[in-house]
Amino acid sequence: MNGQVLLFLRKIGPQAGARIIEIGSLDVNGSPRETFKAAAEYVGIDFRPGLGVDLVMNAEQVHENFPAGYFDTVLCCETLEHCENWKEVVRSMWAILKTNGKCVITTPTRKKGRHNYPNDYWRWELDDYKKMFAAQNIIRCEPVGTAGIGVIVEKVSDELDLEVTPHQIPPPKK
């Protein structure tokens, strides 16, 4: 997690008393957990165990492990591009986010090269997030650093437009 992403995350405030879930929480190169010390609950999930991971599960399954509308804030930073079934991940995150809760997503753009950790599938642009969350209250949708973007969305309904087409990264050459 680079410093620009952490700065972007701070734009949602300290989230005092909130229930927060971080999707893709394995601390590979930094974690936002310390940014949200005032949260009442902070749960980190990843598909493999390690530093920063409280529960091991696939991101597509979070809605099966938490009640609908349980979390005040969902963080998915520098993770969605690693999810082959990104639409299922977004649906699952949206299901556990309460109405008027905030969802924060950061991803690289096409300016960033492949980074297989473990896989790398997708690149989004700002227009993709604007379309995806058009029925919601988009608080911020902006560049994050030189090769990334971020969106902060307040959930006002269950409606999502997942018919966006992110750029697909070709598989690595063998």
Backbone torsions as a table, in degrees:
resi	resn	phi	psi	omega
1	MET	NA	117.3	-177.3
2	ASN	-84.5	165.6	-176.9
3	GLY	-60.4	-33.5	179.2
4	GLN	-64.9	-37.9	177.8
5	VAL	-66.1	-43.2	178.4
6	LEU	-61.9	-39.8	176.3
7	LEU	-62.7	-41.5	178.0
8	PHE	-61.9	-43.4	-179.8
9	LEU	-60.7	-34.5	-179.5
10	ARG	-64.6	-16.6	-179.1
11	LYS	-69.6	-13.9	176.8
12	ILE	-90.9	-4.1	178.3
13	GLY	88.2	177.8	-172.6
14	PRO	-72.1	-17.0	178.9
15	GLN	59.4	42.5	-179.6
16	ALA	-57.6	129.2	177.6
17	GLY	76.0	2.6	-176.4
18	ALA	-83.3	157.7	168.8
19	ARG	-97.0	122.1	-175.7
20	ILE	-122.9	138.7	171.1
21	ILE	-121.4	136.3	175.3
22	GLU	-109.8	119.2	178.9
23	ILE	-89.1	122.8	-177.0
24	GLY	80.2	53.8	-170.1
25	SER	-89.0	-3.1	179.9
26	LEU	-55.9	123.7	-177.3
27	ASP	-78.5	93.1	179.0
28	VAL	-88.1	-44.7	179.7
29	ASN	-149.2	43.9	178.9
30	GLY	124.3	160.3	-176.5
31	SER	-144.1	145.7	175.7
32	PRO	-83.9	-2.3	-173.9
33	ARG	-52.0	-44.2	-178.7
34	GLU	-65.3	-25.0	179.1
35	THR	-66.5	-24.7	-174.5
36	PHE	-116.9	43.5	-179.7
37	LYS	-62.2	-24.8	-177.8
38	ALA	-80.6	-3.3	179.8
39	ALA	-66.4	147.2	176.0
40	ALA	-72.6	-33.8	-179.7
41	GLU	-147.1	135.8	177.3
42	TYR	-134.3	118.9	-178.4
43	VAL	-119.1	125.8	175.5
44	GLY	-106.4	127.7	177.5
45	ILE	-120.9	147.8	175.1
46	ASP	-155.6	163.9	-178.1
47	PHE	-82.2	-2.3	177.0
48	ARG	-141.6	151.7	-178.2
49	PRO	-73.8	160.3	176.3
50	GLY	155.6	-174.3	-179.5
51	LEU	-57.7	126.8	178.6
52	GLY	90.1	-3.5	-177.3
53	VAL	-101.4	117.5	177.3
54	ASP	-90.1	-37.1	-179.5
55	LEU	-134.8	133.6	178.2
56	VAL	-93.3	118.4	176.4
57	MET	-166.7	159.4	174.4
58	ASN	-75.6	145.4	-178.2
59	ALA	-60.8	-30.8	179.2
60	GLU	-64.9	-15.6	-173.9
61	GLN	-103.1	3.3	-175.5
62	VAL	-60.3	-34.4	-179.6
63	HIS	-68.2	-18.4	177.3
64	GLU	-84.4	-14.1	-174.5
65	ASN	-112.4	-7.3	178.7
66	PHE	-136.5	149.3	178.4
67	PRO	-65.9	152.9	175.9
68	ALA	-57.9	136.3	177.3
69	GLY	69.2	20.1	-175.5
70	TYR	-72.4	-37.8	-172.0
71	PHE	-98.3	142.1	174.7
72	ASP	-79.2	-31.5	-175.4
73	THR	-141.3	133.9	174.2
74	VAL	-118.5	124.9	177.4
75	LEU	-109.8	132.3	176.8
76	CYS	-141.1	85.8	-171.9
77	CYS	-111.4	121.5	177.7
78	GLU	57.9	39.2	-177.7
79	THR	-127.4	-41.7	-171.5
80	LEU	-57.9	-32.0	179.4
81	GLU	-66.9	-16.7	179.8
82	HIS	-93.3	0.4	-176.3
83	CYS	-103.1	109.0	-178.8
84	GLU	-57.4	-41.9	179.5
85	ASN	-98.4	60.0	-173.8
86	TRP	-58.5	-33.6	-179.9
87	LYS	-62.9	-40.9	178.4
88	GLU	-66.6	-35.9	177.9
89	VAL	-63.9	-46.8	-179.6
90	VAL	-63.3	-43.9	177.7
91	ARG	-59.0	-43.7	-177.9
92	SER	-65.9	-42.6	177.5
93	MET	-62.6	-43.3	-176.8
94	TRP	-64.5	-34.3	-179.2
95	ALA	-65.7	-35.8	-177.1
96	ILE	-90.5	-4.5	178.4
97	LEU	-86.7	130.2	-179.8
98	LYS	-73.4	157.6	173.7
99	THR	-61.4	135.9	-173.8
100	ASN	74.5	4.9	173.8
101	GLY	-79.2	169.1	-177.6
102	LYS	-114.2	138.0	174.9
103	CYS	-116.2	130.6	179.2
104	VAL	-121.2	123.2	178.4
105	ILE	-127.1	132.4	169.5
106	THR	-126.8	140.7	179.1
107	THR	-147.7	159.8	174.6
108	PRO	-76.8	158.1	171.7
109	THR	-97.8	-176.1	179.2
110	ARG	-64.8	-14.7	179.0
111	LYS	-67.5	-22.5	-179.3
112	LYS	-91.6	135.7	178.3
113	GLY	-73.2	173.9	178.1
114	ARG	-59.7	139.3	173.7
115	HIS	-141.1	88.2	-177.9
116	ASN	-73.0	98.4	172.2
117	TYR	-149.5	79.9	1.2
118	PRO	-89.2	-33.1	178.1
119	ASN	-129.9	167.1	-179.5
120	ASP	-143.2	116.6	-171.8
121	TYR	-115.9	-36.0	-162.8
122	TRP	-134.1	156.6	169.7
123	ARG	-138.2	132.6	179.2
124	TRP	-108.7	163.2	172.6
125	GLU	-124.5	165.2	-177.5
126	LEU	-56.3	-39.5	-179.9
127	ASP	-61.9	-31.2	176.7
128	ASP	-62.0	-45.3	-179.7
129	TYR	-71.2	-36.0	177.6
130	LYS	-62.2	-39.6	178.4
131	LYS	-71.5	-46.0	-177.4
132	MET	-57.9	-40.1	-174.8
133	PHE	-110.3	26.2	-176.7
134	ALA	-58.7	-31.6	-178.5
135	ALA	-85.7	2.8	-177.2
136	GLN	-111.3	178.5	175.4
137	ASN	-93.0	99.9	178.4
138	ILE	-81.0	112.7	-178.4
139	ILE	-80.9	-44.3	177.4
140	ARG	-144.6	143.2	173.4
141	CYS	-151.5	102.4	-167.9
142	GLU	-155.8	164.6	174.7
143	PRO	-62.2	147.5	174.4
144	VAL	-126.7	104.1	-175.4
145	GLY	72.0	-159.1	-175.7
146	THR	-91.2	-16.6	-176.2
147	ALA	-136.5	28.0	-179.3
148	GLY	-142.0	167.8	174.5
149	ILE	-137.9	160.4	177.2
150	GLY	-144.6	152.6	176.7
151	VAL	-135.8	137.7	171.5
152	ILE	-118.8	120.5	-173.4
153	VAL	-126.1	134.0	171.1
154	GLU	-95.3	127.5	-178.8
155	LYS	-76.9	120.9	175.8
156	VAL	-114.4	-13.4	178.1
157	SER	-157.4	176.9	177.3
158	ASP	-85.3	-4.9	-173.5
159	GLU	-73.7	126.3	174.3
160	LEU	-132.2	146.9	174.3
161	ASP	-108.8	95.3	-177.5
162	LEU	-93.5	18.8	177.1
163	GLU	-90.4	25.6	173.5
164	VAL	-80.3	159.7	-178.2
165	THR	-126.0	88.2	176.2
166	PRO	-65.5	158.3	177.8
167	HIS	-70.1	127.4	178.7
168	GLN	-89.9	129.2	178.4
169	ILE	-78.8	128.6	177.2
170	PRO	-63.2	147.7	178.3
171	PRO	-61.6	153.4	179.1
172	PRO	-62.9	147.6	177.0
173	LYS	-73.6	140.6	-178.2
174	LYS	-97.4	NA	NA
